[in-house]
Amino acid sequence: MVVGDIIQQRNLVIIGGGPGGYTAAIRAAQLGLSVTLIEQCNMGGVCLNKGCIPSKVFTYAAGKRSEITHLREIGIGEGDDNINLQKLQSYKTKVIDSLRAGVEHLCRANKIEIIHGKATFIAVDRIGVENGHQFDIYEFKQAIIATGSSQIRPSLVKELGKRVFLSSEIFELEEVPDHLIVLGHDSVALEVASSYAAFGAKVCILMSENSGLPFDESINKELLRICKKRKINIVKDVDVDTINELDNGIIITFQKNGVHETIRGSHLFISEGRKPNVEPLGISRFGIEMTAEGFIKVDGNMQSSIPSIYAIGDVTEGPLLAVKAIKQGKVAAEAIAGGKPEADFTFLPTVAHTIPPVASVGLTEQQARDFEIDIRVSQFALGGNGYAAITGKKDGFIKVISDSTTDLVVGIHMIGDGAIEMSGSFVQLLEMAAKEEDITFPTYAHPSYNEALLEAVEGLIGQAIHVAPVRKRMQDLSTR
């Protein structure tokens, strides 16, 4: 190893070039700061190269594959139904390369210095960067840690890559599994299950004890119904005993309600548990305050207990989401530049790119009741929406929860086509403390999924047009 002759001076050093890191770098450069970004692997981080983007290429393809029946109904696509995963892998690589090149171009355009190598703290104001045989030392005024997280390898798994996969490997497959077993219950597990089921795989989801689907109870019930409709088997309250990988498949033994059971599959995907990438940095040696789980504690400006060091993204407490990292990156950069930014994740959207997709913002019905809020609840089925009838995507609904004493909307939840795109509107409404009238007063494009939101809110006060009156339905039933 060759050690640099001198200690090099830097203003702001950012460790990690993922969505939080490069966002912080660009925002800081916009504010006139001199920025050095250190990345060990590829720009864009795990999210762009191994996580968010690759997975969404697959969920997008799966969504298109699920439309074939409807497309045939309207006279399109009479050919082969099979999915070519090798072509999909090529397309995925093309998208990743294009987006990564875009990030690198933006950094160059903002005059951000990019250093490739492994960073380690050697003091509260110094970082050593190892790149092959070269080792350089940088003294900084401020640093932002944005090194993300990695999935915890389950102790029951001996090796990965042939038939057992974690989140970074499952979207590398070039053949559709015959029978994919999914161990987990989070959004990633649901996305993997729905995608490979759409590609033609037999899919079974195993959910551990005391776990369940992560959304409002009504959404969870609809997800279970749709999974059953798509022949995705879900087994709840499972306590896994052993995982054995054979030459021709996977054998899992587990207990359910005290009874030992066995399931066989061709491949296994595990989506449970992630840890912050903090330990390799060596920062704990200098007394930085951390949680018992290993996350760096930060204040509202993303500043740690060491004044010169900030932290953002998966190395901090809270949901491990790119959207959180991006916002925190902007806040950290603005705080370092002398601003007074704010990060409030009260209405952080929770989404799943399943088939159909899910978006959830604000309080669930159960949470609202736990807070003893006197609530009104309305649910509008997409089956009553004109645009859903055109597209053939009638599964799902929009659910709105409001405070009956103030008319404030406290939660919006959607399962159905368009949910991800509409989630931005849900966030804005809750951030602006919208009341029911704030949603019912404007006009909405027709036909569109947006009308379903209008009717869900109108349903809170019995004014939804495309919902039959409850009393009338009961009267009709009583006369039969």
Summary of the structure (lengths in Angstrom):
residues: 480
radius of gyration: 24.8
end to end distance: 87.1
largest distance: 92.8
contacts: 1594
relative contact order: 0.12
helix: 35%
strand: 28%
